[in-house]
Amino acid sequence: MYVLIIFVHVLLISKAFFFKGKSTNEATVAGCRAMTKRVGSSAGAITVSNKGDVGIGFTSDRMAWAYQRRGKIYSGIDKDDEFCEDA
């Protein structure tokens, strides 16, 4: 069941990104909101576009996330966090 839900979630994000012209981050946030509405629980995702753009979205109060790009590590926990440090 969880695999199906995750697959549907990825499809929602892809649909928002490719068919509505949203940025990777906007599509990720929209996909998480749609998934939350669909399953009645919180959702979160870290996505990467085919161009390497990163999207972070979650509907829970907090979600730990991190990624590395071009010698920098980006991370956060709260919705508006984006900490950056050298790798």
N, C-alpha and C positions, 0 to 999 in steps of 0.2 A: 504493500500500500504506500509506504513512504517513497519508494522509488518512483511510482507513478506520480505522486504529488510533486516531487522535485522535477520530474520531466515536464509536467504541465507548467510549473513555475518558470522553467527555462524557456518554454515556448512563449509564455506571456511576455517575458523580458525581450526575447527576440522580436516578437511582433511589434512591441512598442518602439524598439530601436530602429528596425528596418522599414516599417510601414508608416510610422508617424514622424519620422525625422527627428527623434529625440537624441540627446547626447547619451553616451553610455551611462552616466550617472543618473540622468533623468529616467531612462528606461528601467534601470535597476530599481529605483525608488518606486516607480509606477508598478512594476512587476510585483514587488513586495506588498504594496498596498492591495493590489488585486488578489494576491494569494491570501492575505489576511482576511479579506472579505469573503473569499471562497471557502476557506476552512475554519474560520472563526477563531483563529489563533495567530500569534505573531509569526513573522517570517523575516528572513535575512539572507542576503546574498552578496558575494563579491564577484563581479563579472569583468571580463577582459574582452574588448572588441578585437576584430581582426587587424586593427591598426595599433593595438597595444594600449588603448585608452582604458582606464580602470574605472569601474562604477561600484560604489558601496551604498547599500540600502538596507534598512531594517525598520521594522515596526515595533519591536520591543523597546523598552526604555533604554537599554544599553546593549551593545554587541562589540566584543573585542575584535579588532581587525588589524591587519598589517600587510604590506607588500613592499617589495624592493624594486627600484627602478633607477637606472643610471647612477649607481653608487650612493643612493640615498634610501633610507628606510622611512616609510610613511606609516603612521599608526594612529589609532584612536579607540575610544570606547563609547563616548557620548555622541549624539547626533552631529554636533558642529565641530567635533575634534578633527584636527589634521596636524599631527606632530611630525616633524621631519628632522632626521639626524643622519650624519654620515654613516655609511655601512662599514 
